[in-house]
Amino acid sequence: MSISGKQRVLSGMRPTGQLHLGHYHGVLKNWLELQQEYECFFFVADWHALTTEYEDPSIIEKSVWNMVIDWLAVGVNPGSAKLFIQSRVPEHAELHLLLSMSTPLSWLERVPSYKDQQEKLSDKDLTTYGFLGYPLLQAALILLFTRLVLFRLAKIRFHMLSWRVKWSDDLIISMDVNLILRRI
C-alpha cells in the first residue's frame, strides 16, 4: 500500500506523435476510471520513446506537452493522479545507470521481446544500448514507485519475464515488463 492507503498504478505513454481514438479507448478511458480508485502515477515516457526515435528526437519534444494537454482535455485530473515527465526525474536516470552497470548484456539479449521488436521495427537501426537496455529503464521506473528500498545493489536478483505482470502488493503496472528485480 502507499501512504494514501490505496494501491498504486503506474502507467505511461510514449510521446511519438498525435494521440488518436485508439489512445482514448485503449488507455485514457482506463486512466479516468483508475484515478478514482487508485493512487495513480501517469507519465510521459520520453526516454522510452528516445530508444526508437533517437535519429529524429524532435517528434518527442513536439509531442510531450500536446500529449499532456490531451490527457487533461479528456479528464485526467492532476488533483487525483500525479502526472510527470520521465526525463524530469533525475533519480530515474541514476537508478537506470546503476542497474545497467551491473546487468550482463547477455541477460538483456535474451529478453524475448527484444528480438520481436527488432523484427517489427526492421526499418530502424535498433542496435543501440538504449533499445537493448529498455527493460532496465522500465525496471528503474517501477522500482522508484514501489516500497522496495535498495540498500545495496548486491541484494538485488534479476528475473527475466516476458508477460504482463503485477508488481508486489502495492503497484499495478499497465505496461509489458520484461525484467523484474527482486530483493534476495
SULSULGI-V16651 format. One record per residue. N is the residue number from 1. SS is DSSP state (h for helix, s for strand, l for the rest). OMEGA is omega in radians with two decimals (none if undefined). Layout:
BEGIN
N_SS_OMEGA + N_SS_OMEGA
END
This chain:
BEGIN
1_l_3.10 + 2_l_3.11 + 3_l_-3.11 + 4_l_-3.11 + 5_l_3.12 + 6_l_2.99 + 7_l_-3.11 + 8_s_3.02 + 9_s_3.06 + 10_s_-3.12 + 11_s_-3.12 + 12_s_3.10 + 13_s_3.09 + 14_l_-3.12 + 15_l_-3.08 + 16_l_3.12 + 17_l_-3.12 + 18_l_3.05 + 19_l_-3.12 + 20_l_-3.09 + 21_h_3.10 + 22_h_3.08 + 23_h_-3.13 + 24_h_-3.08 + 25_h_-3.09 + 26_h_-3.04 + 27_h_-2.97 + 28_h_3.11 + 29_h_3.09 + 30_h_3.13 + 31_h_-3.12 + 32_h_3.10 + 33_h_-3.09 + 34_h_-3.08 + 35_h_3.11 + 36_h_-2.98 + 37_h_-3.03 + 38_l_2.96 + 39_s_-2.99 + 40_s_3.03 + 41_s_3.13 + 42_s_-3.02 + 43_s_3.02 + 44_s_-3.05 + 45_l_-3.08 + 46_h_3.08 + 47_h_3.07 + 48_h_3.13 + 49_h_-3.11 + 50_h_-3.14 + 51_l_3.11 + 52_l_-3.09 + 53_l_-3.03 + 54_h_-3.12 + 55_h_3.09 + 56_h_-3.08 + 57_l_-3.12 + 58_h_3.13 + 59_h_3.14 + 60_h_-3.12 + 61_h_-3.14 + 62_h_-3.01 + 63_h_-3.02 + 64_h_-3.03 + 65_h_3.09 + 66_h_3.14 + 67_h_3.13 + 68_h_3.10 + 69_h_3.10 + 70_h_3.10 + 71_h_-3.13 + 72_h_-3.11 + 73_h_-3.13 + 74_h_3.06 + 75_l_3.02 + 76_l_-2.98 + 77_l_3.12 + 78_l_3.03 + 79_l_3.14 + 80_l_-3.10 + 81_s_3.07 + 82_s_3.13 + 83_s_3.09 + 84_s_3.07 + 85_s_-3.04 + 86_h_-3.07 + 87_h_3.12 + 88_h_3.13 + 89_l_-3.05 + 90_h_3.12 + 91_h_3.11 + 92_h_3.12 + 93_h_-3.14 + 94_h_-3.13 + 95_h_3.09 + 96_h_3.13 + 97_h_3.13 + 98_h_3.12 + 99_h_-3.10 + 100_h_3.13 + 101_h_-3.07 + 102_l_-3.14 + 103_l_3.09 + 104_l_3.12 + 105_h_-3.12 + 106_h_3.09 + 107_h_-3.13 + 108_h_3.13 + 109_h_3.13 + 110_l_3.11 + 111_l_-3.04 + 112_h_-3.08 + 113_h_3.14 + 114_h_-3.14 + 115_h_3.10 + 116_h_-3.12 + 117_h_3.09 + 118_h_3.11 + 119_h_-3.12 + 120_h_-3.10 + 121_l_-3.04 + 122_l_3.12 + 123_l_3.14 + 124_l_3.05 + 125_l_-3.09 + 126_l_3.12 + 127_l_3.13 + 128_l_3.05 + 129_h_-3.13 + 130_h_3.13 + 131_h_3.13 + 132_h_-3.09 + 133_l_-3.14 + 134_h_3.13 + 135_h_3.10 + 136_h_3.07 + 137_h_3.08 + 138_h_-3.09 + 139_h_-3.14 + 140_h_3.14 + 141_h_3.13 + 142_h_-3.13 + 143_h_3.14 + 144_h_-3.06 + 145_l_3.04 + 146_l_3.11 + 147_l_-3.12 + 148_l_3.12 + 149_l_-3.13 + 150_l_3.11 + 151_l_3.08 + 152_l_-3.14 + 153_h_-3.12 + 154_h_-3.12 + 155_h_-3.09 + 156_s_3.04 + 157_s_-3.10 + 158_s_3.10 + 159_s_-3.13 + 160_s_3.08 + 161_l_3.11 + 162_l_3.11 + 163_l_3.13 + 164_l_-3.05 + 165_l_2.97 + 166_s_-3.05 + 167_s_3.11 + 168_l_-3.08 + 169_l_-3.01 + 170_l_3.13 + 171_s_3.05 + 172_s_-3.10 + 173_s_-3.14 + 174_l_3.08 + 175_l_3.08 + 176_l_-3.14 + 177_l_-3.11 + 178_l_-3.11 + 179_s_3.11 + 180_s_3.09 + 181_s_-3.12 + 182_s_3.02 + 183_s_3.08 + 184_l_none
END
